[in-house]
Amino acid sequence: MRAHDFPVDLDPEGDIPLFVQISSSLARDIARGRLRPGARLPGTRTLAETLGVHRSTVVTAYAELAAQGWVATRPGGATFVAASSRDPKPRRFAPRHTGAGMATSVGFELEPTLAGPVQVSRLPRGGLYLWGGVPDPRLAPVDLLARAYRRVAKRQGATLFGYSVDPYGHEGLRRAIARLATSARGLAATADNVLITRGSQMALDLSARSLLRPGDIVAVEALGYRNAVNVFRRAGAVVVPVRVDQHGIDVDALVALTREKAVRMVYVTPHHQHPTTVTLSATRRLALLDLARREHIAVLEDDYDQEFHYDGRPVLPLASNDPSGNVIYVGTLAKILAPGLRIAFVVAPPPLLARMAAERALIDRQGDAVLECSIAELIEDGDVERHVRRTRRIYRARRDAFCENLERELGSLLRFRRPPGGMAIWADVAPELDVEAWQTCASGRGVYFQIGRQFAVDGAPVQSVRFGFAFLDEKESATGIRRLGEAASDLRRRAAPRARPGRAAR
C-alpha cells in the first residue's frame, strides 16, 4: 500500500497528540481489516512527508502500535501488520441467549435489609440546590490538586500505583492529618492514631463493623444523619433516638437511658449538630465524656465541618479532652477540598484502628495512594490551610447574604437563627405551610431543599426545613429563595377558602 493511500485526518490544534492520532487511525484500519496481517507499512520518513509531520512523530506512532501488538518490525527496519493483531473474541459455552438484554430480576431469594432506605442525592441537572452541608465544587483547588497528583505520579508512580500493604492509608497523609488534628483541633495525635478512609461514610461503617454486635444499643440524636443510623442498623444494632434542643443532645436523657439499657455507643455531631446546627454546650460535653468513661461507652464523634466557623472561636472536639480513650473521632476533607475526592479520616486509639484496618482490608484493601500522597503534600506545603482561609471568607459572605434574603422573602413564614458556622440553616416553618407540599412545589420550579422528616430517626413529620447556603453563590441563592417565596405563595393561595358570591343588589 502506498503512503498516499493512508487516509489519516490530523488535527494539529486538537488536544490529542499527533502521534496518538496517527497510531489510533492505523489501529482502526487494522482492526476492521483494511490493513491485513503481513501488510507492509510505509517507511517513517515517507509517511511523515505524506502527512506533513516530523519524522519523529511517525516513529513514536509506530512504537505505540508495536507496544500494543498491532505491528511488528522485521530486520532492516521495515514495519508490518502483526499476524495476530486482532483481539480474540471469547468463545461461547452455551447457545446464544434469546432474551432482550440482562435479566431484570434476581434468580435467588434476597433477605430483607436491616437498615432503612439509604439517602442518595440524585437530583436533576440544572437545578438550584439549597442542599444543606454541601460545599461548592467550583471552589475546589483543581490546579493545585492536578499539579500535585502529576508530580507525585511521576516521582513515585512505580511504588504508589501498585498494591499497598497498609490498609491504614498512605503514611505521609496520616502524618499530615495527625499534625493538622494536633495544631487545629487539639487532639495530640500521631500517625499511629490515624486511619484514612474513602469518605466519612466508610469511617462510620468501619466503626460499626469493628464495635457493634447484633442487639447492641446505639444512642443517636433524634434529629440526625439518617445514613449513619442505617449503618448502625445494618450492623444489627438497636438504635435509640435521644432528643436534641438548643444546647445539643440531651445528656440527662442519655443518662436515664443508660440506667435502663446497656448502651454500647453514642453517635453525636457536637460542633454543628446535623441538621439543627446547634453546638453542644460545654456542660453537656463534660457530662457526656464523664458518662462515657464511667459506663465504658464508645462515643462516635462526627466532626464533618470543623474548619467552617465564622463567628467567635470554634469549639474543640470532644476527642481533644478524652484521656480515657472513649471517643472515636471522624473528620473529613470533603468540605475543605471536594466531596468527590472521598478522603476522610478516623483518629482513635491504635487497638481500635487495628480492627478497623482489618475490616477495611476485606472491603477495600487500600485507598488511592497517589491521591493521598498528593493531598499530604498540599497539607505540608500550607496550600490546604490557605484554601480553607479563602473559602471560609466566601462561605461567610454567602451565609450573610442568604440569611438576609431569607428574612426578606420568607421572614413571615420562617423562624431561624444565623448559624455561627457550618454550611446550612435550620428553620422552623409556620404551621399554616405544609412543608412537604412546599418541597414538591419548589422542585417544580427547579429548587431543591430538605425537610425535617428526612432527619427524623422514626420518619415522623417535622415542621422544619434545612437550607444550604454554600453550594450556590449569592446571585444563585437569591434566585432560589425568590422561587421558594413564589412556591409558598402558590400554596397559600390554593389553601385559602374561596369567597362565597354575595347576593345580587336589588
N, C-alpha and C positions, 0 to 999 in steps of 0.2 A: 504494500500500500504506500502510495506516495505521500510526502509530507503535506501537500496541499489538500489531501483528502480528509484530513482531520478537522472536523467542524467543532473547534473549541472556541466558545464565546467567552472572552475575558472582559472583566470589569475592573480596570486599573484603579478606579476611585472607590471600589467597594471595600467592605470591612474584611472580606475573606482574602488571605494572601494569595498571590498569583499561583504559586506552586501548588496550593491546595485546589484551586480552581482547575488547574491542568490535570492533576492526578485524579480528582473526582470525576472529571469528564471522561477520561480514558477508562477508569474503572467501570463507569456505567456502560461504555461501549463494549467492554469485555464481558460484563455480566449479561448483557442482552444478546450476545453472540455476534455483534458486528465485527469485533476483533476476535478471531478464533484462536484456540491453543496452537502455539508454534508460530503465529504470525510475527514477523519482524517489525519492530517499531523504528521510526526514523531516528537517525543519529541526533544527539543532543544539539549539535551546532545547527543542523538542518532545521529541526523543529523550532529552535529559538529564532532563526531568521524568519521562518514562516509566520510565527505568532507575534514577532516584533518584541521579544523579551530578551533579557540577558541569558546567556547560556547557563549560568549557574542556577537560574530559576528552573530550567528544564532538568538539570542534573538533580536538583533537590526533589522535583516532582517524580522522576524515575526512581530515586532512592525511596521515596514514600510508597510508591507502588510495589517495589521489591519487598519492603518491610511488611506490607500487608499480604504478600504472596500472589499478587496479580501478575507480576512479570519476573523474569529471571535473566541474568546476564551470563553470556557464554564467553569463552576465551576469545580475545580480540576486541572485547568491549561492546559487541552487539547485544541489543536488548530484545527479548522475545516474550510473547504472551506465554505465561506458565501453562504447563499441560493440565494441571488440575486447579485452575484459578477460581472456579465457581464454588460457592459454599454448598456443601452437601445437604440435600433435603432429608429430613427424618423419614424413616420407613414406618408405615402404619402397621400396627399389630392386630387390628380388627377392621371389619368393614366400616366404610365411611358412615358417620352418624348422620341420620336423615333429619334430625330436628333443626329448628331455627335458632342457632346461637347457643350460648351457655344456658345451663339449667337455671330456672328462676326460683327454685326451692331446694332445700337440702333433702338428702335421701336418708336421713337418720334423725333421731329424736334430740331436740335441744332442751336442756334443762332450764328452768326459769332462772332469770338473773336475780342475784341477791340485792342489787342496787336498783335505784330508780332510774328514770331516763337521764342520760348524760346530756348536759347542756353544751351544744356545739353551735357556734355562731356562723350560720351560713346565710348571709344576707345578700340581697341583690346588689349588683354593682351600680354605682352612680347615686346611691342614697346618701342622706345626711345622717351620720351615725353619732347619736348622743349616747354612746355606749360607755357605761361607767368604767373607769380604770384602764382605759386603752390609750396608750401613747400614740403620738403621730409618727408613723414610719417615715414620713418625708423629712423628719429631722434627724434620722439616723446618720451617723458619720460614715457614709458609704465609701468615700475616697480613702479615709484613714483605714477602714477595715480592708478594703481591696488591696491597698499597698502593703499592709502588714501581712495579709494572707499570702500574697505573691512572694513577698520577701522570705517568709517562713518556709513556704513550699519549695522555693529554690534552694534555700540553705540547708533545710533539714528534711526534705521530702522523702529521701531514701529511708529514713527512720520512721517518720510520722505517718506515712501512707501505709505502713504495714499494720499487722495486728498488735495492739497494745497488750501488755501483760498486766496492766494496772487498771482495774475497774474503778478505782478511786477517782480517776481523771488525770489529766496532764499535771505533772508535779509543778511545773512553772506556774500554772494558773492557780493551783492550790496554795502555793506560797504567796502569790499576789493577792488572792482572796483573803488569806489569813492576815496579811498586813492591812488590807482595806478594812476588814472586820475589827481589827485592833484599833486602828487610828480613828476611824469614823463611827464605829458602833460600840466600842468599849468591851469587846469580847475576849481579849487577851488570848487569841487563838494562835496555833501554829499549823503548819501544813498537815500535821497528823490529825488535826481536828476537823479537816475539811474533806468533803466528798463532792465532786462535780456531777450534776445531773442534767439531763435534757429537759429543762424547764422545771418549774416548781411543782407541776402536777406529778412528775416522776418522783420528785423528792417526797411528796405526800404518800404516794403509793409505796415507795420503798420503806418508809417509816411504818406504814400499816402492815406490810408483809413481815417486817422484822420484829414487830412488837405485839401484834394483836392475834388472838386466837378466837375461834368461834365462841360467841357468848360473852366476850369481854364488853364492859361498859365504856363507851366513849361519850364524854360530855362535850357538847358543841354550843356555839352561840345560836340562839333560837332564830335569829335572822342572820344568815351567814352564807358561806360559799358552798353551794349545793354539790359541786363536783368533788369537794373534799368529803362531804357526807357520803356520797356514793362510793368513794374509795373505802371508807370505813365499813360500810355495809357490805361491800363486795368481799371484804376480809372476814365477814361473818360476825362483826361486832354489833352490839345493840346501841343505837345512837339515841342519846337523851338530850333534848334541847334545854338550854338554860337561858332565861330571859336576859335581854340587853336593855339598858336605859342610857341616859345621857352621860353616865360615867363608865360605860362599857359593860362587860359581863358581870352579872350579879354574883359576887363571890360568896355572899351569905347563903344564897340559894344553892350554890355549889357545895358549900359545907354541909348543908342539910341533906343534899343528895348522897354525900359520902357516908352519912350516918345510916342510910338505908341500903346502899348498894356499894359494892367494891369497885370503885372507879379505876379503870386502868389508864385512861388517857384523857386529857383535856385539850381541845383544839381551839386556839384563840388567834385573833388578829388585833393585837392590843394597840398598835401605833395609830392606824386609821382604820377603825373597825369596818369590816366588809359586811354589809353595804352602808351602814349609817354614818360612817366617817368619824365617829366619836373616839376619843383617846381614853384608854383605860387609866383611871386615876391612880395616883401614887399609892394611896392607902390600899386600894384593891390589888395593886401589883404586889405589894409586900405580903398581903394576906394570901394571895394565890400561891406565891413562892413558898410561904410557910406551910400552907396546906399540902402542897406537892411534896415537900420534904418530909412532913410528918406522916403522910399516908402513902408515901412511895408511889406517887402518881407521875407519869410522864406528861410533860406539858409540851405540846407541839405548837411552836410559835411561828406563824406565817407572817413574815415582815416583808410584804410584797412591794412597798413603795417608800422605803425608809429615806431615800435621798430627796424626796419631793415634799419638803416642809417649808412654808413660805412666811409664816408669822411666828415670831418668837423662836425659842430654841427647840429642836426636836427632842423627844423623849428617847432615852437609850432603851434598847431592847431588854426584855426580861432576862435573856441569857447573859447580859452583862453583870447581873447580880445573882449568879447561880453557882455558888461554890459546891453545892451538893450534887450537881450533875443531873438535875431532873429535866432541864429544858433542852429540847431539840429545836435548833434554830434553822429556819428555812429562809433564804434570801434569793433574790433573782437579779439578773442583769437585763431582763426583758424590758423593763420600764426605762432603764438607763440607755440601752443601745437600740434593740428592736426585738419584738416578740418572736419573729421568725428565726432568730439565731438559736433559740432554745437552750440558753445557758442559765442554770441556776445552781445553787449550792446548799449543802447542809453543814452546819457546824455543830458538833456533838462530841461526847467522849469517845475515844478510839474503840472501846469494845462494841459499842453500838454501830459505829461506822463499819467495822469488820463484818457484821451481819448484813448491813445494807449493801456493802460491796459484793458480798457473796450472792445476794438476791439480784443485784444489778447485772452480775456476770451471766446469770441464767436468761435474762430477757433482752439484754442489750449489749453485753460483753464489754463495750467501750464506747466512749463518745467520739466526737470529731476532733482528733488530736491536733490537726493543723489549725482549725478554728480556735481551739482552746489555747494553743500556744500563741496565736496571733493576738487574742484578747489579752493574754498575760502581758505581752509586750506593750500594748496600749495602756494598760494599767500602770506598768512600771515607768513608762515614759511620761505619765501625767496626762495623756490625751483623754482618758476617760473622765478624770476629775474636771478638766476644762470643759468637756462636753456637758457634764452634769450642771456646772455653773451656768452655762449658756441656756440649756433647755429649762432649767429651773426658772430663770427670768421670763422665758417665753410662756411657760405654763402659768406662772403667777399672773401675768398680764391677761392671759386668756380666762383665768378664773375670775378676775375682777370684772372684765367686760361681760362675761357670761352671767354673773350674778346681777349686774346692773340691767342687762336686757331682760333677764328672767323676772326681775322685780317690776320692770316697766310693763311688760307684756302680760304677765300672769300673776302679778302680786296679789290680786283679789282671790285667787284660787289656791295658791301655794303658800306654805309656811316652811321656811328653811333658814339655815344659818350659813354664813360664808365659812367653808371649811378652812382650817389653818394649814392644811396640807393635802396630799393625795391628788387624785385626778377626777374626782366625782363629787356630786352634790346629792344629798338625800333630802327629799322634800315631802312633807305631809300634804295631802290633797284634800280640798274641801269636800264634804260628804255628798254634795249635790252632783259631783262629776264622777261618772263611772270610769275608773282608771283603765279597766280592760277595754272598754269601748273606745276610750281616748287613744290607747295604744294602737288599736286596729285602725281607727280613723286617721291617725298620724301616719301610719305606714302607707296608707293610700296616697298620702302627699309626699312620700319619699323620705319620711323622718322616722328614725328607729330609736327607741329607748327601752329601758327595763322598768318593770313594775314590781311592787312589793312581793307579790305572790311568788315570783321567781327566786326569792331568797328565803322563803319560809320553809323550815325543815319539814313541816307537816303539809305544805302546799296550801295552807289556808289563805284566804284573801287578806291583803294588807292595803290600807288606803294611803299608800305612799308610792313614790317613784324615785328612780335613780337616774341622774343625768351625768354624762361625762363631758368635761369641758376641754380635755387635752387633745383629742383626736382631730378637731377642726380648728381652723384659725378664726379670728374674731368675726370676719365677714361671713364665713360659712355658718358659724354657730348662730349669728344673728338671724340669718335666713331660716335656720331650723327652728329657732324659738318663735319667730313670726308665724311659721306654719303650724307650730303647736298651738298658738293662740287661735288661729283660724279653725283648727280642728276642734278645739274646746268650744268655740262659739257655735260651730255647726251642731255639736251635740246638745248644747243648751237650747238652741232654737228648736231642735227636734223634740226635746223633752218638755218644752213649755206647753201648757194646755192651750188649745185653740179657743179663742174668744167666741162666745155664743152670739149669733147675729141678733141684734136688737129688733124690737117691734117697729114697724113702719110708722112714720109720723102721720097723724090724722090731719 
